[in-house]
Each structure stands twice: as C-alpha cells, then as structure tokens.
C-alpha cells in the first residue's frame, strides 16, 4: 500500500511534467483556445502515398501565433512537422517510462508481493502438516503399539480368550 506522501510526490511530479511539456497550452487565453479550435476545424488535407514516400498537403493550415491568419509556407510546415515528430518520439519514450516506472510499478510490486505471501503460506502449511505427521519417531510408535497389544491381550485373557 502506497503512503499519502508517495502519492503526493507522484502527483507533483506529474504536474511538473505537464507544465514542462505543454506550457503554451496552460497559458492560452479563452480567445486563443477558441482560435485554435477554429483553425483546426478549417484544416483539410490531401494524402498521396507512393512506394517511396507519403505526401501530405495541408489546406487552410495557419500559424497559431499569426493574428492575420496567413498561410504557412510548405518548407516552414515541413520543418515544424519534423521538430514535432522528434518531440513526439521523446514524449512517447517518456510516457512509456512513466507508465512502467510510475503507474504500473506499484501494481507489479503488489502482485509479486501477494504471490510471495501466498507461496510462503502454502509452504508453511505443508511444513506444519509434515511436522504433525512425523512428530513421533518409529521406535516411539513401535513401543506404543507393543503397549497397546499387551493391554488388548490382557483384556482378552481376562475375558477367557486364549490362542
């Protein structure tokens, strides 16, 4: 079970990561967000796939910081897409790192711990069962059998049986 301090630290790490990853998004005003949504809604594309390449032509693609909404040149757009692809690759690696080391770490550890406890209890139960089964040694058991045999013979002789 995770402590509240560990949870708070994880939450703080996540908020720091979110602020570092997308500071522009957090600082946009309502009208800037509305403008971004409008530009996204107007965006269209044409896709041309060949054996050697995939070409995308974006229509109505505008620079988010240009208030006149001038179209962006193809070269600038390609440069921006290349830089975004590199950022996305780094972000994917970071997401994988966060999922495995932060989110699933505790679940994996708890599962391993539960399995360890279950196996330990099972082994302990088997050891107790064996200890109870073999508590008395063979000479002790033979002596008890001989004693009981003598008692039974004594009782039978008193009852009149002879062999």
Secondary structure, DSSP 8 states (H G I E B T S, - for coil): ---HHHHHHHHHHHHHHHHHH-HHHHH--HHHHHHHHHHHHH-EEEEEE-SS-EEEEEES-B-TT-TT--B--HHHHHHHHHHHHHHHHHHHHHHHHIIIIIIHHHHHHHHHHHHHHHHHHHHHHHHHHHHHHTSS-HHHHHHHHHHHHHHHHHHHHHTT---
